[in-house]
Amino acid sequence: MNRIPDDRVMRAWARLVRAQDVVMTAVERALKSADLPSLSWYDALLEIERSGEDGIRPFELEKELLLPQYGLSRLLSRLENAGYTVRKSARDDGRGHRVAITDEGSRIRKAMWPVYAQAIDDSFAAHLTCGEIGLLTEALGKIVAGNRIG
C-alpha cells in the first residue's frame, strides 16, 4: 500500500535536507578558508587511516564512504597524487591492491580535524540543546537502522 506523506512529514523531510546542506556547506567553507582539502578527502583519509598499516581495498572503502566507483577512483587518484596515500599490492590477490595512508596524509587529516570540528560546533551543535541532540540522534538512528544499505 502506498502512503502519501502528509504536510508534517514533508516539512520535516525538507528541513532535514536543508539542514544537511547548510551544515555541509559551512564545513566545506571552513576547510577551504583554512586552505585545506575538501571534506571528502578527510572522510577517505580517516577510513584509510583506520584500516591500519596494510591499508584497505578500494571496494571496501567504497562501501564505507557510499561513493560510486568512478567517484572513488578519481578521489583515490587525487589523494595519491597529493602524496597522502600509496597503493600497495594486495597479499591475498596478486592483481588487486590496497590503499594505505602516508605520514603526510595522516598529518593533513589531523590538521583538518580542528577546523572540521569547529565548523560542526558552529553550524550544528551551537543551535541545539543537549536534549535536542539526543532526540535527533535517536530519531536519525531509527531511520538509518530501518534502511540499511547492502
DANOR-V862850 format. One record per backbone hydrogen bond with DSSP energy under -0.5 kcal/mol. CO is the residue of the C=O (numbers start at 0). NH is the residue of the N-H. Records with the same first field share a line. If there is no record, write none. Layout:
CO->NH, NH
This chain:
2->4
5->9
6->10
7->11
8->12
9->13
10->14
11->15
12->16
13->17
14->18
15->19
16->20
17->21
18->22
19->23
20->24
21->25
22->26
23->27
24->28
25->29
26->30
27->31
28->32
29->33
30->35
31->34
37->40, 41
38->42
39->43
40->44
41->45
42->46
43->47
44->48
45->49
46->50
48->51
51->54
55->98
56->59, 60
57->61
58->62
59->63
60->64
61->65, 66
67->71
68->72
69->73
70->74
71->75
72->76
73->77
74->78
75->79
76->80
77->81
78->83, 84
79->82
83->101
85->99
87->97
88->90
89->92
92->89, 95
95->89
96->57
97->87
98->55
99->85
101->105
102->106
103->107
104->108
105->109
106->110
107->111
108->112
109->113
110->114
111->115
112->116
113->117
114->118
115->119
116->120
117->121
118->122
119->123, 124
120->125
123->126
124->127
128->132
129->133
130->134
131->135
132->136
133->137
134->138
135->139
136->140
137->141
138->142
139->143
140->144
141->145
142->146
143->146
144->147
